[in-house]
Amino acid sequence: MQACTIRDRRAGDARRIPEFVRELQRVLKPFTRGRCEICIKYRASDAEARLTLGDAWSVRLTRELRDQLTRLL
C-alpha cells in the first residue's frame, strides 16, 4: 500500500486542531476506498507525532484530491 503524508502548515495552534480534523475528513471522504494510506506528521513546540489513519481512510489519489489538500494545507 502506498502512503500519502499530510503536513498541516497551520497546526501551530492546538485550538485549531478540531477544525482541521473536520476539514480533513470533509476533503478525504469522497476519495476513500483507495489504496493510499494517510499518514499525518504533527509537530508543535513541545510534541511531535506521526499518525497513520486506519484502512477506512485510505484514498484514491487524484488531481482533485491533491488540489483540495493543497488548498486545505
CNS distance restraints for C-alpha pairs under 8 A (distance, minus, plus):
assign (resid   1 and name CA) (resid  35 and name CA) 5.76 0.50 0.50
assign (resid   1 and name CA) (resid  36 and name CA) 5.93 0.50 0.50
assign (resid   1 and name CA) (resid  37 and name CA) 6.82 0.50 0.50
assign (resid   2 and name CA) (resid  35 and name CA) 6.58 0.50 0.50
assign (resid   2 and name CA) (resid  36 and name CA) 4.72 0.50 0.50
assign (resid   2 and name CA) (resid  37 and name CA) 6.26 0.50 0.50
assign (resid   3 and name CA) (resid  36 and name CA) 5.23 0.50 0.50
assign (resid   3 and name CA) (resid  37 and name CA) 4.78 0.50 0.50
assign (resid   3 and name CA) (resid  38 and name CA) 5.92 0.50 0.50
assign (resid   3 and name CA) (resid  39 and name CA) 6.61 0.50 0.50
assign (resid   4 and name CA) (resid  36 and name CA) 6.18 0.50 0.50
assign (resid   4 and name CA) (resid  37 and name CA) 5.98 0.50 0.50
assign (resid   4 and name CA) (resid  38 and name CA) 4.96 0.50 0.50
assign (resid   4 and name CA) (resid  39 and name CA) 5.88 0.50 0.50
assign (resid   5 and name CA) (resid  38 and name CA) 6.03 0.50 0.50
assign (resid   5 and name CA) (resid  39 and name CA) 4.68 0.50 0.50
assign (resid   5 and name CA) (resid  40 and name CA) 5.61 0.50 0.50
assign (resid   5 and name CA) (resid  41 and name CA) 7.08 0.50 0.50
assign (resid   6 and name CA) (resid  38 and name CA) 7.26 0.50 0.50
assign (resid   6 and name CA) (resid  39 and name CA) 6.22 0.50 0.50
assign (resid   6 and name CA) (resid  40 and name CA) 4.86 0.50 0.50
assign (resid   6 and name CA) (resid  41 and name CA) 6.46 0.50 0.50
assign (resid   7 and name CA) (resid  40 and name CA) 6.20 0.50 0.50
assign (resid   7 and name CA) (resid  41 and name CA) 5.63 0.50 0.50
assign (resid   7 and name CA) (resid  42 and name CA) 6.99 0.50 0.50
assign (resid   7 and name CA) (resid  73 and name CA) 7.23 0.50 0.50
assign (resid   8 and name CA) (resid  41 and name CA) 7.93 0.50 0.50
assign (resid   8 and name CA) (resid  42 and name CA) 7.49 0.50 0.50
assign (resid   8 and name CA) (resid  73 and name CA) 5.25 0.50 0.50
assign (resid   9 and name CA) (resid  73 and name CA) 6.07 0.50 0.50
assign (resid  10 and name CA) (resid  73 and name CA) 7.12 0.50 0.50
assign (resid  11 and name CA) (resid  16 and name CA) 6.99 0.50 0.50
assign (resid  11 and name CA) (resid  17 and name CA) 6.75 0.50 0.50
assign (resid  11 and name CA) (resid  42 and name CA) 7.56 0.50 0.50
assign (resid  11 and name CA) (resid  43 and name CA) 7.60 0.50 0.50
assign (resid  11 and name CA) (resid  44 and name CA) 7.37 0.50 0.50
assign (resid  12 and name CA) (resid  43 and name CA) 7.68 0.50 0.50
assign (resid  12 and name CA) (resid  44 and name CA) 5.76 0.50 0.50
assign (resid  12 and name CA) (resid  45 and name CA) 7.76 0.50 0.50
assign (resid  13 and name CA) (resid  17 and name CA) 7.38 0.50 0.50
assign (resid  16 and name CA) (resid  20 and name CA) 6.22 0.50 0.50
assign (resid  17 and name CA) (resid  21 and name CA) 6.11 0.50 0.50
assign (resid  18 and name CA) (resid  22 and name CA) 6.31 0.50 0.50
assign (resid  19 and name CA) (resid  23 and name CA) 6.30 0.50 0.50
assign (resid  20 and name CA) (resid  24 and name CA) 6.01 0.50 0.50
assign (resid  21 and name CA) (resid  25 and name CA) 6.12 0.50 0.50
assign (resid  22 and name CA) (resid  26 and name CA) 6.24 0.50 0.50
assign (resid  23 and name CA) (resid  27 and name CA) 6.25 0.50 0.50
assign (resid  23 and name CA) (resid  72 and name CA) 7.60 0.50 0.50
assign (resid  24 and name CA) (resid  28 and name CA) 6.06 0.50 0.50
assign (resid  24 and name CA) (resid  69 and name CA) 7.97 0.50 0.50
assign (resid  24 and name CA) (resid  72 and name CA) 7.64 0.50 0.50
assign (resid  25 and name CA) (resid  29 and name CA) 5.78 0.50 0.50
assign (resid  26 and name CA) (resid  30 and name CA) 7.80 0.50 0.50
assign (resid  27 and name CA) (resid  31 and name CA) 7.96 0.50 0.50
assign (resid  27 and name CA) (resid  65 and name CA) 7.37 0.50 0.50
assign (resid  27 and name CA) (resid  68 and name CA) 6.68 0.50 0.50
assign (resid  27 and name CA) (resid  69 and name CA) 7.16 0.50 0.50
assign (resid  28 and name CA) (resid  32 and name CA) 6.40 0.50 0.50
assign (resid  28 and name CA) (resid  57 and name CA) 7.35 0.50 0.50
assign (resid  28 and name CA) (resid  59 and name CA) 7.05 0.50 0.50
assign (resid  28 and name CA) (resid  65 and name CA) 7.44 0.50 0.50
assign (resid  29 and name CA) (resid  57 and name CA) 7.49 0.50 0.50
assign (resid  31 and name CA) (resid  59 and name CA) 5.09 0.50 0.50
assign (resid  31 and name CA) (resid  60 and name CA) 5.40 0.50 0.50
assign (resid  31 and name CA) (resid  61 and name CA) 7.60 0.50 0.50
assign (resid  31 and name CA) (resid  65 and name CA) 7.24 0.50 0.50
assign (resid  32 and name CA) (resid  56 and name CA) 6.89 0.50 0.50
assign (resid  32 and name CA) (resid  57 and name CA) 5.57 0.50 0.50
assign (resid  32 and name CA) (resid  58 and name CA) 5.50 0.50 0.50
assign (resid  32 and name CA) (resid  59 and name CA) 4.24 0.50 0.50
assign (resid  32 and name CA) (resid  60 and name CA) 6.32 0.50 0.50
assign (resid  33 and name CA) (resid  56 and name CA) 6.76 0.50 0.50
assign (resid  33 and name CA) (resid  57 and name CA) 7.17 0.50 0.50
assign (resid  33 and name CA) (resid  58 and name CA) 5.89 0.50 0.50
assign (resid  33 and name CA) (resid  59 and name CA) 5.68 0.50 0.50
assign (resid  33 and name CA) (resid  60 and name CA) 6.80 0.50 0.50
assign (resid  34 and name CA) (resid  58 and name CA) 5.20 0.50 0.50
assign (resid  34 and name CA) (resid  59 and name CA) 4.00 0.50 0.50
assign (resid  34 and name CA) (resid  60 and name CA) 4.09 0.50 0.50
assign (resid  34 and name CA) (resid  61 and name CA) 7.57 0.50 0.50
assign (resid  35 and name CA) (resid  58 and name CA) 5.68 0.50 0.50
assign (resid  35 and name CA) (resid  59 and name CA) 5.91 0.50 0.50
assign (resid  35 and name CA) (resid  60 and name CA) 6.20 0.50 0.50
assign (resid  36 and name CA) (resid  58 and name CA) 5.05 0.50 0.50
assign (resid  36 and name CA) (resid  59 and name CA) 5.12 0.50 0.50
assign (resid  36 and name CA) (resid  60 and name CA) 6.33 0.50 0.50
assign (resid  36 and name CA) (resid  61 and name CA) 7.07 0.50 0.50
assign (resid  37 and name CA) (resid  52 and name CA) 7.22 0.50 0.50
assign (resid  37 and name CA) (resid  53 and name CA) 6.84 0.50 0.50
assign (resid  37 and name CA) (resid  54 and name CA) 7.56 0.50 0.50
assign (resid  37 and name CA) (resid  55 and name CA) 6.76 0.50 0.50
assign (resid  37 and name CA) (resid  57 and name CA) 6.87 0.50 0.50
assign (resid  37 and name CA) (resid  58 and name CA) 4.32 0.50 0.50
assign (resid  37 and name CA) (resid  59 and name CA) 6.52 0.50 0.50
assign (resid  38 and name CA) (resid  52 and name CA) 5.79 0.50 0.50
assign (resid  38 and name CA) (resid  53 and name CA) 5.52 0.50 0.50
assign (resid  38 and name CA) (resid  57 and name CA) 6.87 0.50 0.50
assign (resid  38 and name CA) (resid  58 and name CA) 6.06 0.50 0.50
assign (resid  38 and name CA) (resid  59 and name CA) 7.51 0.50 0.50
assign (resid  39 and name CA) (resid  50 and name CA) 6.72 0.50 0.50
assign (resid  39 and name CA) (resid  51 and name CA) 5.48 0.50 0.50
assign (resid  39 and name CA) (resid  52 and name CA) 4.26 0.50 0.50
assign (resid  39 and name CA) (resid  53 and name CA) 6.27 0.50 0.50
assign (resid  40 and name CA) (resid  50 and name CA) 5.58 0.50 0.50
assign (resid  40 and name CA) (resid  51 and name CA) 5.04 0.50 0.50
assign (resid  40 and name CA) (resid  52 and name CA) 6.30 0.50 0.50
assign (resid  40 and name CA) (resid  53 and name CA) 7.89 0.50 0.50
assign (resid  41 and name CA) (resid  48 and name CA) 7.60 0.50 0.50
assign (resid  41 and name CA) (resid  49 and name CA) 5.91 0.50 0.50
assign (resid  41 and name CA) (resid  50 and name CA) 4.47 0.50 0.50
assign (resid  41 and name CA) (resid  51 and name CA) 6.44 0.50 0.50
assign (resid  42 and name CA) (resid  47 and name CA) 7.97 0.50 0.50
assign (resid  42 and name CA) (resid  48 and name CA) 5.51 0.50 0.50
assign (resid  42 and name CA) (resid  49 and name CA) 5.12 0.50 0.50
assign (resid  42 and name CA) (resid  50 and name CA) 6.13 0.50 0.50
assign (resid  42 and name CA) (resid  51 and name CA) 7.82 0.50 0.50
assign (resid  43 and name CA) (resid  47 and name CA) 5.89 0.50 0.50
assign (resid  43 and name CA) (resid  48 and name CA) 4.28 0.50 0.50
assign (resid  43 and name CA) (resid  49 and name CA) 6.48 0.50 0.50
assign (resid  44 and name CA) (resid  48 and name CA) 6.15 0.50 0.50
assign (resid  53 and name CA) (resid  57 and name CA) 6.13 0.50 0.50
assign (resid  53 and name CA) (resid  58 and name CA) 7.60 0.50 0.50
assign (resid  54 and name CA) (resid  58 and name CA) 7.16 0.50 0.50
assign (resid  61 and name CA) (resid  65 and name CA) 6.56 0.50 0.50
assign (resid  61 and name CA) (resid  66 and name CA) 7.38 0.50 0.50
assign (resid  62 and name CA) (resid  66 and name CA) 6.33 0.50 0.50
assign (resid  63 and name CA) (resid  67 and name CA) 6.08 0.50 0.50
assign (resid  64 and name CA) (resid  68 and name CA) 6.19 0.50 0.50
assign (resid  65 and name CA) (resid  69 and name CA) 6.10 0.50 0.50
assign (resid  66 and name CA) (resid  70 and name CA) 6.08 0.50 0.50
assign (resid  67 and name CA) (resid  71 and name CA) 6.34 0.50 0.50
assign (resid  68 and name CA) (resid  72 and name CA) 6.21 0.50 0.50
assign (resid  69 and name CA) (resid  73 and name CA) 5.99 0.50 0.50
